Amino acid sequence: MQFSAMAQKQVGAPLPLEELRQLADVFGLIKSFIFGLIIALVGCYKGMTCGMGAEGVGKATTEAVVYSSIAILITNFFLTLVLQRIALMML
């Protein structure tokens, strides 16, 4: 019991559980919006620059999926770093 009291004094008063859930919900909405934007932009770009015929459309679709997936993985890494720092500043 003494150890947990010391830890709270050093770190500060923790946020209530409900506030942490709301913060996680907001961060989830931010990430979802950005991921949707990435998918839309890459898909539109690849669709507008695809070649003629079914082969060009198929190739553009495959490239759009691959590029979107890679962009989302990279963006998720950096968004998580930024949002974690924001959450730590709020503690």
N, C-alpha and C positions, 0 to 999 in steps of 0.2 A: 504494500500500500504506500509506503514512503517513497519507493522508487517512482511510481506513477505520478505522485504529487510533485516530485522534483522535476520530472520530465515535463509536466504541464507548466511549471513555472519557467523553465528554460525556453520552451517553444512558444508559449503564449496560450491563450484560451482557444481551444479548437472550435471550429465552426460546427454548429448543430448539424445533425444528419440531414435534415430537410434542406438546409442551404447547400450542402454538398451535392445533393441530388439535383437541385435546381441548376447549380453550376454545371454539372455533368450534362444536363439536358440542353443548356445553352451552348456548350461546347459541341455537342453532337449536332445541333442545328447548324452551327457555323460550318462544321466540317462537311455536312451533307450538302449545304448550299455550294460550297467551293468545289466539291467533287462533281456535283451536277453541272456546274459551270464548265469544268474541265471536259467532261464527256460531251457536252453540247458543242463547245468550241472546236474540239478535235474532230468530232463527227461532221460538223458543218464544213470545216476546212477540207477534210478528206473527201467529202461528198462533192464539193464544188470543184475540186481539182482532179477528180477521177478520170480515167480514160474512157473511151467510147466502148460500148457493148457490155455484155455480161461479164466478160473477163476483167475489164477495168473496174466495174462496180464491185465484183468479188474481191479483187486485190485491195481496193480502197477500204472496203469494210473490214477486212482482216487487219490492215494497217491501223485503222482507226481504233479497233479493239486493243491491239497490242500497245499502241502509243498512249491510249487513255489509261490502260492498266499500269504502265510504267510511270506515267505522270502522277497518277493517284498514289502509288506507293511512295514516290519521292516526296510529294506534297504532304502526305500523311505523316511522314517522319518529321518534317520541319514544322508542321502545324502542331504536332504533339509537343515538340520542344517549346514552342512559343506559348501554347495554352497552359502547359504545366508551369511555366514561369509566371504567367498571369495568376494562376491559382495559388502558387506559393506566395506571391505578393499580397494576396487577399487574406492569407492566414494571419 
